Amino acid sequence: MEPVISISGVRGIIGKSLTPEVITRFAASFGTYVKGGRVVVARDTRLSGEMVKYAVFSGLLSTGCEIIDLEITPTPTAQLLTEELKAEGGIVITASHNPSEYNGLKFISSAGTFLNSSQMRRLLNIYSQNKIKYPSFKITEIKNHHRGAITFHLKKSLSFLNPAKIAKKHFRVALDCCNGAGSVIAPLLLKRLGCRVSIINDKLNNPFPHPPEPIGENLSALCHLVRKKKADIGFALDPDADRLAIISEKGKPIGEDYTLALVTKFILSKKKGPVVTNLSTSRVMDDVTGKFNCPLFRSRVGEINVVEEMKKRKAIVGGEGNGGIIFPPLHYGRDSLIGMGLILRYLSESGKSISQLVEELPSYQMMKKKIPVPRQGTKKSISEIKKYYCREKINLLDGIRVTGEDWWIHLRPSGTEPILRLILEAKTAKRAEELHKTVFELIK
């Protein structure tokens, strides 16, 4: 059983596709890739995290690397520190939204962004062809920089948020950290913004309290907490704290795509400029950018793909419809912390509730499905879709995206699981269901 390797890094089931031997070899390959330089290492709170960390340490030390250990720290914090400390790279030990039996490695470049496709190819070439270079052993250091990392991320984030103005509102905030890496920094940020915070699931050493993907069906406890505490808003983080979901003051999930749409609308109200998102993100982004006469560009799915397009287009904001906000003035990476801050700043300056802000945006019905299809069947599935929808606008940049008059579908092979991901959107639930049935029959 092999781990799943993609632009998002390496993921697998601990003890099956992701063993200590595989982990150490990937770490040693990365150590060779960065030529034995300084490497930042962080992890989320998965129960296998400590074991994986020491396997990573072994691989890095064997290739002469100096290690900066951030312990349990959010992915965006690790990205910031990699750039700030002028490290040659970084490794985050996380499987993001995957279930608890999974773990993985995300690889960070010296620029503080994930490795792009060409950089990943070079790393995988070292791994697959066993080109690891073990130098004559030398004494190398493991330095702990956990406290400094949290402090730096907080300070830099607050510089963009006008904390005094937000604090005057005394927002009541409900927070679900999923017992993840954001359990320390997220409450600190909210308290620095003068919020009255009610927290659930902030125990670093406890298992995930619910499936870790921050989607509505997994956030019933947070919805209840918002209603119980009469909170102005609820925030939910994924295990490595790079994705942000929002619960309205009515105790209802607003949908992950609206996290990015709201932040984008707020940013564009301050300053106009290009925006970038991926092909799987809601049509509401076209509406928001269109209102401000700003161009919207779409990239392949995957954070680094969005980041590279943002750099190319000089975008002022961007991200992915899974609740991933990328705010370039802070750094080029998805960051739930700056996402929370910008949403609260929007609330404080608008004087409106989160429900009112959402109601100002167009409403669409989105459907997300996982379709088990052998990898060898992917091309045929895409071919069938292309043939059937030949009169519509077709984009083959990442799988296939078909755009109709008031609907779209996106079918692509997953980078983290052996499935096809289908995301579609229409004005009505009935039309969305019709599209789903058509696509499913074509693939079947």
Buried (B, 14 or more C-beta within 10 A) or exposed (E): EEBBBBBBBBBBBBEEBBBBEBBBBBBBBBBBBBEBBBBBBBBBBBBBBEBBBEBBBBBBBBBBBBBBBBBBBBBBBBBBBBBBBEBBBBBBBBBBBBEBBBBBBBBBBBBBBBBBEEBBEEBBEBBEEEEBBEEEEEEBEEEEBBEBBBEBBBEBBBEBBBBEBBBEBEBBBBBBBBBBBBBBBBBBBBEBBBBBBBBBBBEBEEEBBBBBBBBBEBBEBBBBBBBEBEBBBBBBBBBBBBBBBBBBBEBBBBBBBBBBBBBBBBBBEEEBBBBBBBBBBBBBBBBBBEEBEBEBBBBBBBBBBBBBBBBEBEBBBBBBBBBBBBBBEBBBBBBBBBBBBBBBBBBBBBEEBBBEBBEEBEEBBBBBBEBEBEEEBBEEBBEBBBEBBEEBEEBEBBBBBBBBEEBBBBBBBBBBBEBBBBBBBBBEEEBBBBBBEBBEEBBE
